Amino acid sequence: MVPIEHVLIFNAIMFCIGMYGVMARRNGVLVLMAIELMLNAVAINLVAFSSRIDPVGGSGIVFAIFVITIAAAELGLGLAIVLRVYRMRTSVNVDEVDFMRW
Amino acid sequence: MDLGAAVFYAVAAATIVASLGVVVTRSVVYSALLLILALALTGLVYLLLLSDFLALVQILVYGGTVSILLLFALMLTRPRESPVLNHSGWPLAALGAVLTLGTLVFAVVTTSWGDLARTFASSASTAERTARSAAPARLGPEELGTALFTTWAVPFEIASVVLLVALVGSLLVARASEDSEAVSEAEPLPGPQSQAEAGA
């Protein structure tokens, strides 16, 4: 059985990779993909807590289901916004989307 | 080291390599395909953490729908010029990510998880404890469904409302520009009324 520390460190690495992607990428679709990576790392963390600390409660797994639900909703909405921006600007680079700045 | 642990470490290493590929590769299509690989491997990690229902959900939701959605979005937003995928400040982003990683690993290593598990087990009431000893070690879809519709019924309903709002909102955002474009394109042309008059 893998100790929980190793699972958590694995997810910390995955989360930080996603964080780097969010900060470094210019393409809006790639930023959304990196956000998916971060949400996935958090969901695995919740499942690891569920299986190692509270093996019969199941709260962690239910939380992971909610994370997956919200991630799907967020991705659909985010891609709709990216498509809209692309129609207005013919570009999906997040640093060029500055028309809401005052 | 037993076989399960060896498989877990192999899958974890493959997932990390695939995730790294998502954020460093120069082609957006490779990035999307590597993301699908990383998400499928995440399903395998769920399986190794003994939650088979979640593994199924992961493969269905991410492997089935999210990957199609991402690939469609990439096809619909092809940039004109040769794209520069990273900001000029990406070394700063890498530094921030590495610092966060250091903090997280420090927090994980210095916390005593065994004590936490023992505290959690001892804080449970006697009724819960007897339920725990009677319950099976693995949580199947049946137990999860019961938990979802009893203990977590209110969050479940809120999640359904969130999904509905996201569906309607994304439809509105994606449709509105089409309508305005259609109007602006139709303006210089003669309208259907004048055409009808000309026909008369």
Boltz contact constraints between the chains, C-beta under 6 A:
constraints:
  - contact:
      token1: [A, 2]
      token2: [B, 5]
      max_distance: 6.0
  - contact:
      token1: [A, 2]
      token2: [B, 8]
      max_distance: 6.0
  - contact:
      token1: [A, 4]
      token2: [B, 113]
      max_distance: 6.0
  - contact:
      token1: [A, 5]
      token2: [B, 108]
      max_distance: 6.0
  - contact:
      token1: [A, 8]
      token2: [B, 108]
      max_distance: 6.0
  - contact:
      token1: [A, 9]
      token2: [B, 105]
      max_distance: 6.0
  - contact:
      token1: [A, 9]
      token2: [B, 108]
      max_distance: 6.0
  - contact:
      token1: [A, 10]
      token2: [B, 12]
      max_distance: 6.0
  - contact:
      token1: [A, 12]
      token2: [B, 101]
      max_distance: 6.0
  - contact:
      token1: [A, 12]
      token2: [B, 104]
      max_distance: 6.0
  - contact:
      token1: [A, 12]
      token2: [B, 105]
      max_distance: 6.0
  - contact:
      token1: [A, 13]
      token2: [B, 16]
      max_distance: 6.0
  - contact:
      token1: [A, 14]
      token2: [B, 19]
      max_distance: 6.0
  - contact:
      token1: [A, 16]
      token2: [B, 97]
      max_distance: 6.0
  - contact:
      token1: [A, 16]
      token2: [B, 100]
      max_distance: 6.0
  - contact:
      token1: [A, 16]
      token2: [B, 101]
      max_distance: 6.0
  - contact:
      token1: [A, 17]
      token2: [B, 19]
      max_distance: 6.0
  - contact:
      token1: [A, 17]
      token2: [B, 20]
      max_distance: 6.0
  - contact:
      token1: [A, 17]
      token2: [B, 23]
      max_distance: 6.0
  - contact:
      token1: [A, 19]
      token2: [B, 97]
      max_distance: 6.0
  - contact:
      token1: [A, 20]
      token2: [B, 23]
      max_distance: 6.0
  - contact:
      token1: [A, 20]
      token2: [B, 93]
      max_distance: 6.0
  - contact:
      token1: [A, 20]
      token2: [B, 94]
      max_distance: 6.0
  - contact:
      token1: [A, 20]
      token2: [B, 97]
      max_distance: 6.0
  - contact:
      token1: [A, 21]
      token2: [B, 23]
      max_distance: 6.0
  - contact:
      token1: [A, 23]
      token2: [B, 93]
      max_distance: 6.0
  - contact:
      token1: [A, 24]
      token2: [B, 86]
      max_distance: 6.0
  - contact:
      token1: [A, 24]
      token2: [B, 87]
      max_distance: 6.0
  - contact:
      token1: [A, 24]
      token2: [B, 90]
      max_distance: 6.0
  - contact:
      token1: [A, 24]
      token2: [B, 93]
      max_distance: 6.0
  - contact:
      token1: [A, 26]
      token2: [B, 87]
      max_distance: 6.0
  - contact:
      token1: [A, 27]
      token2: [B, 85]
      max_distance: 6.0
  - contact:
      token1: [A, 29]
      token2: [B, 73]
      max_distance: 6.0
  - contact:
      token1: [A, 29]
      token2: [B, 74]
      max_distance: 6.0
  - contact:
      token1: [A, 30]
      token2: [B, 31]
      max_distance: 6.0
  - contact:
      token1: [A, 33]
      token2: [B, 22]
      max_distance: 6.0
  - contact:
      token1: [A, 33]
      token2: [B, 35]
      max_distance: 6.0
  - contact:
      token1: [A, 34]
      token2: [B, 23]
      max_distance: 6.0
  - contact:
      token1: [A, 37]
      token2: [B, 19]
      max_distance: 6.0
  - contact:
      token1: [A, 40]
      token2: [B, 42]
      max_distance: 6.0
  - contact:
      token1: [A, 44]
      token2: [B, 45]
      max_distance: 6.0
  - contact:
      token1: [A, 47]
      token2: [B, 49]
      max_distance: 6.0
  - contact:
      token1: [A, 47]
      token2: [B, 51]
      max_distance: 6.0
  - contact:
      token1: [A, 51]
      token2: [B, 49]
      max_distance: 6.0
  - contact:
      token1: [A, 51]
      token2: [B, 50]
      max_distance: 6.0
  - contact:
      token1: [A, 53]
      token2: [B, 117]
      max_distance: 6.0
  - contact:
      token1: [A, 53]
      token2: [B, 120]
      max_distance: 6.0
  - contact:
      token1: [A, 54]
      token2: [B, 120]
      max_distance: 6.0
  - contact:
      token1: [A, 56]
      token2: [B, 132]
      max_distance: 6.0
  - contact:
      token1: [A, 56]
      token2: [B, 135]
      max_distance: 6.0
  - contact:
      token1: [A, 58]
      token2: [B, 139]
      max_distance: 6.0
  - contact:
      token1: [A, 58]
      token2: [B, 144]
      max_distance: 6.0
  - contact:
      token1: [A, 58]
      token2: [B, 147]
      max_distance: 6.0
  - contact:
      token1: [A, 61]
      token2: [B, 51]
      max_distance: 6.0
  - contact:
      token1: [A, 61]
      token2: [B, 54]
      max_distance: 6.0
  - contact:
      token1: [A, 62]
      token2: [B, 147]
      max_distance: 6.0
  - contact:
      token1: [A, 62]
      token2: [B, 148]
      max_distance: 6.0
  - contact:
      token1: [A, 62]
      token2: [B, 152]
      max_distance: 6.0
  - contact:
      token1: [A, 64]
      token2: [B, 54]
      max_distance: 6.0
  - contact:
      token1: [A, 66]
      token2: [B, 159]
      max_distance: 6.0
  - contact:
      token1: [A, 68]
      token2: [B, 61]
      max_distance: 6.0
  - contact:
      token1: [A, 69]
      token2: [B, 159]
      max_distance: 6.0
  - contact:
      token1: [A, 72]
      token2: [B, 61]
      max_distance: 6.0
  - contact:
      token1: [A, 73]
      token2: [B, 162]
      max_distance: 6.0
  - contact:
      token1: [A, 73]
      token2: [B, 163]
      max_distance: 6.0
  - contact:
      token1: [A, 73]
      token2: [B, 166]
      max_distance: 6.0
  - contact:
      token1: [A, 75]
      token2: [B, 66]
      max_distance: 6.0
  - contact:
      token1: [A, 76]
      token2: [B, 166]
      max_distance: 6.0
  - contact:
      token1: [A, 76]
      token2: [B, 170]
      max_distance: 6.0
  - contact:
      token1: [A, 77]
      token2: [B, 166]
      max_distance: 6.0
  - contact:
      token1: [A, 77]
      token2: [B, 169]
      max_distance: 6.0
  - contact:
      token1: [A, 77]
      token2: [B, 170]
      max_distance: 6.0
  - contact:
      token1: [A, 79]
      token2: [B, 73]
      max_distance: 6.0
  - contact:
      token1: [A, 80]
      token2: [B, 170]
      max_distance: 6.0
  - contact:
      token1: [A, 80]
      token2: [B, 173]
      max_distance: 6.0
  - contact:
      token1: [A, 80]
      token2: [B, 174]
      max_distance: 6.0
  - contact:
      token1: [A, 81]
      token2: [B, 173]
      max_distance: 6.0
  - contact:
      token1: [A, 83]
      token2: [B, 174]
      max_distance: 6.0
  - contact:
      token1: [A, 84]
      token2: [B, 173]
      max_distance: 6.0
  - contact:
      token1: [A, 84]
      token2: [B, 177]
      max_distance: 6.0
  - contact:
      token1: [A, 86]
      token2: [B, 77]
      max_distance: 6.0
  - contact:
      token1: [A, 87]
      token2: [B, 177]
      max_distance: 6.0
  - contact:
      token1: [A, 92]
      token2: [B, 77]
      max_distance: 6.0
